[in-house]
Amino acid sequence: MGRTVPTWRNRIEAELSALNDFERALSTVDKLALERLKNGVRIRRTAGGMMPAHDSWKPMLLSMLLECYSRIDELERTIDNIITEE
């Protein structure tokens, strides 16, 4: 029997691919930032698949927000370490 519902991974990759035209119009710096966000979605793909959603964007946006927060947290720890060393 064939699969009628695309896998979560395929749904996510299709949504991320839909951003290609948008990405082409971005500056180099913004392209790198978007790529980091897209990778954050891929890293958290398993967690996103656990959230029942007809709209792929809800878990994708949560994953992107977590990626941003993780980066902020990492930078705060780096700053704290620099301050502590002084």
C-alpha positions as CSV (number, residue, x, y, z in Angstrom):
1,M,0.0,0.0,0.0
2,G,1.2,3.5,-0.8
3,R,1.5,6.2,1.7
4,T,-1.1,8.9,1.3
5,V,0.2,11.4,3.9
6,P,3.7,12.8,3.3
7,T,6.2,12.2,6.1
8,W,6.9,15.0,8.5
9,R,10.4,15.3,7.1
10,N,9.1,15.6,3.6
11,R,6.5,18.2,4.7
12,I,9.2,20.3,6.4
13,E,11.7,20.1,3.5
14,A,8.9,21.1,1.1
15,E,8.1,24.2,3.2
16,L,11.7,25.1,3.6
17,S,12.2,24.7,-0.2
18,A,9.3,27.1,-0.7
19,L,11.5,29.8,0.9
20,N,14.1,29.6,-1.9
21,D,12.8,32.6,-3.9
22,F,12.6,34.6,-0.8
23,E,16.1,33.6,0.2
24,R,17.5,34.6,-3.2
25,A,16.4,38.2,-2.6
26,L,18.1,38.4,0.8
27,S,21.5,40.0,1.5
28,T,24.4,37.6,2.2
29,V,24.1,38.2,5.9
30,D,20.4,37.5,5.9
31,K,20.8,34.4,3.8
32,L,23.2,33.0,6.5
33,A,20.7,33.9,9.2
34,L,17.9,32.2,7.3
35,E,20.0,29.1,6.7
36,R,20.8,28.9,10.5
37,L,17.0,29.1,11.2
38,K,16.3,26.4,8.6
39,N,18.9,24.2,10.2
40,G,17.3,24.8,13.5
41,V,14.1,23.4,12.1
42,R,15.9,20.3,10.8
43,I,17.7,19.7,14.1
44,R,14.4,19.8,15.9
45,R,12.5,17.8,13.3
46,T,11.7,14.9,15.7
47,A,10.2,17.3,18.3
48,G,8.1,19.0,15.6
49,G,6.7,15.7,14.4
50,M,5.4,15.1,17.9
51,M,3.2,18.2,17.8
52,P,0.0,17.3,15.9
53,A,-0.5,20.2,13.4
54,H,-2.1,20.5,10.1
55,D,-0.1,23.6,9.5
56,S,3.6,22.8,9.3
57,W,4.6,26.3,10.1
58,K,3.6,26.2,13.8
59,P,6.2,23.6,14.8
60,M,8.6,25.2,12.3
61,L,8.3,28.6,13.9
62,L,8.7,27.2,17.4
63,S,11.9,25.4,16.2
64,M,13.1,28.7,14.7
65,L,12.4,30.6,17.9
66,L,14.3,27.9,19.9
67,E,17.2,28.3,17.5
68,C,17.2,32.0,18.2
69,Y,17.0,31.5,21.9
70,S,19.7,28.9,21.9
71,R,22.0,31.3,20.1
72,I,21.2,34.1,22.5
73,D,21.8,31.8,25.5
74,E,25.2,30.8,24.0
75,L,26.2,34.4,23.5
76,E,25.1,35.3,27.1
77,R,27.3,32.5,28.5
78,T,30.2,33.6,26.4
79,I,29.8,37.2,27.7
80,D,29.5,35.9,31.3
81,N,32.7,33.9,30.9
82,I,34.6,36.9,29.5
83,I,33.4,39.1,32.4
84,T,34.3,36.4,34.9
85,E,37.8,36.1,33.5
86,E,38.5,39.8,34.0
